[in-house]
Amino acid sequence: MTLSDIRCCILIPTYNNQHTLRRVIDGVLEHSNGQDIIVINDGSTDETGAILHSYGGKIRMLTNAKNSGKGYSLRKGFKEAIRLGYDNAISIDSDGQHLPGDIPVFIEAASLNPGALLMGSRNMRQEGVPGKSSFGNKFSNFWFKFETGLTLPDTQTGFRLYPLEPLKKTRLFTSKFETEIEVIVKLAWKDVPVIPIHIRVIYDMNERVTHFRPFRDFTRISILNTWLVILTLLYYLPKRLLTAIYKKGLWKIIKEEAIKPDESNLSKARSVGFGFFMGILPIWGFQLLVGIPLSIYFRMNKVLFLTAANISIPPFIPFIIFGSYQFGGLFYKNGVQLTSFEDLNLESIHVNIVQYLLGGTLLALLAGAVGFVVTYLPLALFRPSKKGA
């Protein structure tokens, strides 16, 4: 099969990669007629322009007047591919880490999974992979799973096949490296299938030029993820839950998640204990915002965690605050010691916030420990753990 069989073009965003660009283009030309290649020159200041012009009319070229970012170049490439009538677009980096010889792998996978987003999956454990790349990928994978409910081994790969139809109605706001995160999350939200496929990767530190600026770009990605998490909690997570409830039924979902016969007693107990801890921890308004991602990261039982975390439902809140304040008084003697529940008010808490925060944190730890013990002991007695659980 060829690119034309799946109506696909190749997007190559590039910025000052004069040492590897020609090799990448020549490799892609082995799988393309040239007019399927769209190179987006992102305001390069090296020999990139001369290299591209040496191909004459063999390839298509787009040029940004100034360096505007990889995301801006990709978005420009998407628009051109859609204008030219393509159904799919493969993006490949120009720094030489990707092998154009893997393009047939994308073509075959796309023919078997029409309309899917195909993500090239690199072996991040192989020799030569920079430590910061491996860490950044794990960080990105975690947030992608939280935001979409999907698990991917490599969310930062630049070697991908995008279905263009859903992109026609997808609004992208970012313009730098974070665009590659924004686009896959928003496509997943549109229920576009996301499929990882194995690709090879080369990290040649003598040739490869990376324009990723750790502090600035990591900050941009973190800001984007913060916004995507807020959208997830306010809309997309409830939407996923309601969709699952509609398809399976609420009781069946709760039963499957809570019981989980293959889950260990220890895991169930720590899910309950962590729920009590987060429900009492004095970070009101952020308890679930912090607790849910952590419960996902540590692979806890979400139903048991959320059930236990609801210890802080409105009727219980005054008692939790009063108990936190009193408990803090056992360890912090400089504060105002309340003698009755009627003494609890905003002014008394304001007089010594340290006492309340200390007491609330210690009470959360105690409640978490008690929740763990009272859950684990009955399970250990009446529900023998399976081997390997």
KOLZA-40268 format. One record per residue (C-alpha): residue number from 1; residue in one letter; x, y, z. Coordinates in steps of 0.001 Angstrom, whole numbers, padded with zeros to 6 digits. Each point is the difference from the previous one (the first is absolute). Example, Ala and Ser with C-alpha at 12.3 -4.5 7.8 and 13.67 -1.06 7.14 Angstrom:
  resi  resn     east    north       up
     1     a   012300  -004500   007800
     2     s   001370   003440  -000660
END
This chain:
  resi  resn     east    north       up
     1     m   000000   000000   000000
     2     t   001027   003615  -000575
     3     l  -000801   003423   001409
     4     s  -002517   000592  -002771
     5     d  -001974  -003086   001076
     6     i  -000853   001714   003293
     7     r   000031   003537  -001485
     8     c   002864   001036   002243
     9     c   002723   002662  -000100
    10     i   003179   000435   002050
    11     l   000510   003088   002174
    12     i   003578   000927   000924
    13     p   000218   003040   002299
    14     t   003608   001170   000200
    15     y   002047   002675   001694
    16     n   003789   000189  -000316
    17     n   000543  -003719  -000637
    18     q   002430   000386  -002905
    19     h   002054  -003058   000995
    20     t  -002873  -002494  -000123
    21     l  -002691   001580  -002191
    22     r   001263  -001281  -003362
    23     r   000307  -003565   001302
    24     v  -003560   000122   001331
    25     i  -001463   001389  -003237
    26     d   001932  -002484  -002148
    27     g  -001250  -002837   002196
    28     v  -003605   001194  -000282
    29     l   000339   000344  -003794
    30     e   000550  -003763  -000164
    31     h  -003642  -000394   001054
    32     s  -001495   003050  -001733
    33     n  -000311   001658  -003390
    34     g   001272   003236   001522
    35     q  -003214   001963  -000385
    36     d  -001301  -001883   003043
    37     i   002774   001614   002088
    38     i  -000724   003337   001690
    39     v   003018   001540   001737
    40     i  -000756   002923   002318
    41     n   003093   002162   000454
    42     d  -000522   001726   003347
    43     g   002123   003082  -000636
    44     s   003326  -001875  -000096
    45     t   003188   002067   000051
    46     d   002464  -002718  -001072
    47     e   000321  -001720  -003403
    48     t  -003521  -001451   000144
    49     g  -001327   002345  -002705
    50     a   002774  -000935  -002444
    51     i  -000506  -003712   000668
    52     l  -003727   000238  -000681
    53     h   000453   002011  -003209
    54     s   002448  -002603  -001271
    55     y  -002963  -002350  -000411
    56     g  -001620   002398  -002453
    57     g  -003632  -000938  -000560
    58     k   000344  -003566   001288
    59     i  -001531   000863   003375
    60     r  -002456   002554   001348
    61     m   001377   002727   002243
    62     l  -001627   002360   002491
    63     t   002006   002710   001746
    64     n  -000645   001911   003206
    65     a   001346   003556  -000154
    66     k   001397  -000448   003496
    67     n   000511  -002864   002420
    68     s  -003496  -000601   001384
    69     g   000218  -003440   001596
    70     k  -000498  -003619  -000946
    71     g  -003689   000115   000866
    72     y  -000557   002989  -002274
    73     s   001760  -001845  -002834
    74     l  -002062  -003151   000534
    75     r  -003238   001977  -000021
    76     k   001092   001684  -003212
    77     g   000802  -003415  -001458
    78     f  -003418  -001371   001020
    79     k  -001765   002875  -001762
    80     e   002001  -000536  -003187
    81     a  -000615  -003757   000042
    82     i  -003741   000554   000450
    83     r   000008   002587  -002801
    84     l   001686  -002514  -002303
    85     g  -002676  -002600   000770
    86     y   001991  -002541   002023
    87     d  -001745  -002256   002528
    88     n   003093  -000670   002141
    89     a   003305   001651   000807
    90     i   003133  -001628   001388
    91     s   002285   002306   001988
    92     i   003685  -000818   000326
    93     d   002698   001988   001790
    94     s   002925   001404  -001991
    95     d   002641  -000586   002693
    96     g   000782  -003504  -001243
    97     q  -001335  -001985   002937
    98     h  -002814  -001574  -002066
    99     l   000593  -002460  -002825
   100     p  -002023   000641  -003178
   101     g   000217  -003740  -000577
   102     d  -002811  -000330   002570
   103     i  -002478   001891  -002218
   104     p  -001385  -003286  -001468
   105     v  -000839  -001053   003565
   106     f  -002272   003043   000304
   107     i  -001537  -000630  -003418
   108     e  -000886  -003598   000863
   109     a  -001384   000929   003443
   110     a  -002073   002831  -001510
   111     s  -001506  -002343  -002592
   112     l  -001072  -002346   002790
   113     n  -001197   002802   002299
   114     p  -001509   002746  -002180
   115     g  -000634   003239   001864
   116     a   002367  -000861   002861
   117     l   002789   002130   001469
   118     l   003173  -002102  -000226
   119     m   002740   000774   002510
   120     g   003524  -001194  -000662
   121     s   001195  -001733   003154
   122     r   003734   000265   000681
   123     n   001979  -002289   002276
   124     m   000815   002542   002697
   125     r   002178  -002527   001840
   126     q   002501  -000520  -002770
   127     e   003575   001223   000277
   128     g   000523   003640  -000881
   129     v  -003439   001311   000958
   130     p   000538   003226   002009
   131     g  -001145  -000242   003614
   132     k  -002039   003207  -000266
   133     s  -001861  -001438  -003012
   134     s  -000908  -003154   001904
   135     f  -001201   001973   003041
   136     g  -001947   002474  -002119
   137     n  -001703  -002838  -001840
   138     k  -001110  -001708   003220
   139     f  -001312   003331   001293
   140     s  -001930   000581  -003227
   141     n  -001351  -003574  -000111
   142     f  -001433   000356   003500
   143     w  -001893   003206  -000735
   144     f  -001242  -001312  -003350
   145     k  -001495  -003016   001767
   146     f  -001660   002203   002598
   147     e  -001400   002383  -002612
   148     t  -001269  -002661  -002404
   149     g  -000195  -003310   001878
   150     l   002325  -001517  -002636
   151     t   003414  -001549   000539
   152     l   002812   000715  -002465
   153     p   003657  -001067   000279
   154     d   001289   003111  -001812
   155     t  -001960   003259  -000138
   156     q   002930   002221  -000964
   157     t   000968  -001683  -003243
   158     g   000046   002277  -003045
   159     f  -000483  -002914  -002436
   160     r  -003782  -000289  -000340
   161     l  -002839  -000447  -002463
   162     y  -002829   002499   000468
   163     p  -003483  -000526  -001445
   164     l  -000840   003393  -001508
   165     e  -003801  -000130   000032
   166     p  -000379   000519   003797
   167     l   002736   002661  -000107
   168     k  -002214   002142  -002244
   169     k  -002225   000673   003019
   170     t   002690   000007   002694
   171     r   001098   003366   001379
   172     l   003662   000061   000999
   173     f   001340   002943   001990
   174     t   003652  -000831   000716
   175     s   002944   000555  -002335
   176     k   003090  -001611   001524
   177     f   000889  -003565   001014
   178     e  -003113  -000248   002165
   179     t  -002182  -000083  -003139
   180     e   000874  -003683  -000398
   181     i  -001625  -000632   003374
   182     e  -003003   002237  -000649
   183     v  -000873  -001628  -003313
   184     i   000056  -003622   001184
   185     v  -002049   000786   003125
   186     k  -002627   001867  -002015
   187     l  -000183  -002750  -002625
   188     a  -000439  -002568   002783
   189     w  -002818   002138   001428
   190     k  -001663  -000269  -003419
   191     d   000122  -003817   000394
   192     v   002620  -000371  -002725
   193     p   001697  -003409   000536
   194     v   003601   000471   001176
   195     i   002270  -002906  -000906
   196     p   003729  -000362   000821
   197     i   002241  -001676  -002556
   198     h   003622  -000998   000495
   199     i   002626   002147  -001722
   200     r   003776   000138   000069
   201     v   001894   003020   001305
   202     i   003572   001320  -000201
   203     y   001544   002486   002426
   204     d   003253   001231  -001535
   205     m   001237   002744   002277
   206     n   002653   001008  -002567
   207     e  -002603   000941  -002610
   208     r  -003304   000470   001789
   209     v  -001013   003572   000819
   210     t  -002867   000380   002438
   211     h  -001801   003297   000480
   212     f  -001851  -001143   003102
   213     r   000724   002481   002798
   214     p  -000513  -001991   003212
   215     f  -001170   002772   002337
   216     r  -002037   002122  -002418
   217     d  -001590  -002841  -001979
   218     f  -000615  -002190   003051
   219     t  -001775   002995   001563
   220     r  -002148   000410  -003116
   221     i  -000891  -003700   000042
   222     s  -000845   000184   003717
   223     i  -002287   002999  -000558
   224     l  -001727  -001837  -002861
   225     n  -000462  -003128   002120
   226     t  -001415   002099   002842
   227     w  -002624   001416  -002368
   228     l  -000750  -003423  -001510
   229     v  -000373  -001512   003483
   230     i  -002481   002732   000964
   231     l  -002019  -000723  -003150
   232     t   000216  -003714   000770
   233     l  -001309   000386   003540
   234     l  -002755   002434  -000955
   235     y  -001229  -001657  -003190
   236     y   001835  -002895  -001651
   237     l   000377  -002256   003062
   238     p  -003703   000328   000933
   239     k  -000816  -000579  -003675
   240     r   002079  -003195  -000061
   241     l  -001622  -001201   003205
   242     l  -003520   000737  -001246
   243     t   000738  -001739  -003299
   244     a   001340  -003047   001832
   245     i  -003017  -000002   002330
   246     y  -002361   000185  -002979
   247     k   001741  -002919  -001726
   248     k   000637  -002270   003004
   249     g  -002264   001171   002775
   250     l   001045   001720   003236
   251     w  -000256  -003011   002292
   252     k   002037  -002207  -002333
   253     i   002773   002607  -000233
   254     i   000147   000474   003782
   255     k  -000025  -003742   000562
   256     e   002757  -000657  -002558
   257     e   002222   002794   001301
   258     a  -000580  -000521   003717
   259     i   000189  -003792   000061
   260     k   002792  -000633  -002520
   261     p   000668  -003626   000985
   262     d   003600   000156  -001244
   263     e   000803   003079   002088
   264     s   001939  -000583   003199
   265     n  -001380   000738   003478
   266     l   002913   002370   000522
   267     s  -000974   002028  -003070
   268     k  -003632   000240   001096
   269     a   000968   001049   003528
   270     r   002418   002688  -001128
   271     s  -002660   001350  -002386
   272     v  -002397   000433   002928
   273     g   002705   001427   002261
   274     f   001112   002461  -002657
   275     g  -003621   001034  -000541
   276     f  -000464   000831   003700
   277     f   003318   001870  -000006
   278     m  -000878   002167  -003019
   279     g  -003564   000573   001236
   280     i   001253   001587   003231
   281     l   003227   001647  -001194
   282     p  -000509   003791   000399
   283     i   000292   000936  -003671
   284     w  -003711   000643  -000542
   285     g  -000983   000312  -003639
   286     f   003082  -001878  -001185
   287     q  -000390  -003355   001754
   288     l  -001303  -001913  -003014
   289     l   002061   002076  -002440
   290     v   003095  -001313   001784
   291     g  -001339  -003367   001129
   292     i  -001409  -001336  -003272
   293     p   003243   000346  -002019
   294     l   001976  -001553   002857
   295     s  -002454  -002899   000311
   296     i   000366  -000618  -003738
   297     y   003791   000283   000103
   298     f   000303  -002444   002910
   299     r  -002590  -002315  -001610
   300     m  -002462   000120   002865
   301     n  -003616  -001141  -000029
   302     k  -001767   003162  -001186
   303     v  -003459  -000967   001301
   304     l   001287  -000802   003496
   305     f   002144   003151   000021
   306     l  -002873   002301  -001039
   307     t  -002401  -001663   002431
   308     a   002393   000494   002912
   309     a   000867   003554  -001102
   310     n  -003671   000913   000339
   311     i   000495   000062   003747
   312     s   000169   003756  -000590
   313     i  -003555   000367  -001264
   314     p  -001619   003298   001186
   315     p  -001761  -001335   003143
   316     f   003333  -001295   001319
   317     i   002144   003026  -000847
   318     p  -000645   001990   003244
   319     f   000880  -003064   002085
   320     i   003183  -000608  -002027
   321     i   001099   003630   000409
   322     f  -000777  -000009   003719
   323     g   001771  -003317   000478
   324     s   003017   001262  -001969
   325     y   000189   003118   002149
   326     q  -000277  -001953   003232
   327     f   002496  -002622  -001144
   328     g   002483   002726  -000924
   329     g  -000354   001440   003508
   330     l   001599  -003174   001384
   331     f   003246   000835  -001780
   332     y  -000079   003770  -000434
   333     k  -000559   001752   003319
   334     n   000344   003588  -001181
   335     g  -003363   000070  -001705
   336     v  -003491   000747   001246
   337     q  -001405  -003159   001600
   338     l  -003705  -000464  -000689
   339     t  -002166  -001209   002845
   340     s  -003155  -000752  -001968
   341     f  -001279  -000447  -003531
   342     e  -001733   003399   000216
   343     d   003415   001696   000295
   344     l   000898  -001145  -003514
   345     n  -000209   002857  -002500
   346     l   002065   001649  -002704
   347     e   001506   002446   002488
   348     s   001217  -002727   002335
   349     i   001557  -001895  -002892
   350     h   001600   003168  -001327
   351     v   001554   000739   003419
   352     n   002212  -003042  -000354
   353     i  -000054  -001644  -003379
   354     v   003111  -002014   000903
   355     q  -001909  -001949   002628
   356     y  -002746  -000893  -002486
   357     l   002351  -000985  -002840
   358     l   002171  -002085   002310
   359     g  -003001  -001690   001596
   360     g  -001703  -000616  -003346
   361     t   003098  -001590  -001493
   362     l   000631  -002202   003036
   363     l  -003683  -000960   000204
   364     a   000071  -000912  -003708
   365     l   003009  -002236   000598
   366     l  -001685  -001644   002969
   367     a  -003272  -000507  -001871
   368     g   001898  -001443  -002969
   369     a   001852  -002445   002242
   370     v  -003215  -001034   001789
   371     g  -001810  -000386  -003339
   372     f   002814  -002215  -001276
   373     v   000009  -002227   003079
   374     v  -003788  -000418   000326
   375     t  -000169  -000877  -003707
   376     y   003000  -002299  -000165
   377     l  -000681  -002123   003088
   378     p  -003482  -001239  -001015
   379     l   001209  -000598  -003559
   380     a   003003  -001961   001261
   381     l  -002302  -002150   002166
   382     f  -002832  -000643  -002443
   383     r   001582   000526  -003418
   384     p   003259  -001903  -000449
   385     s   002253   001728  -002506
   386     k   000755  -001777  -003212
   387     k   003581  -000825  -000857
   388     g   001696   002798  -001869
   389     a  -002745   002493   000906
END
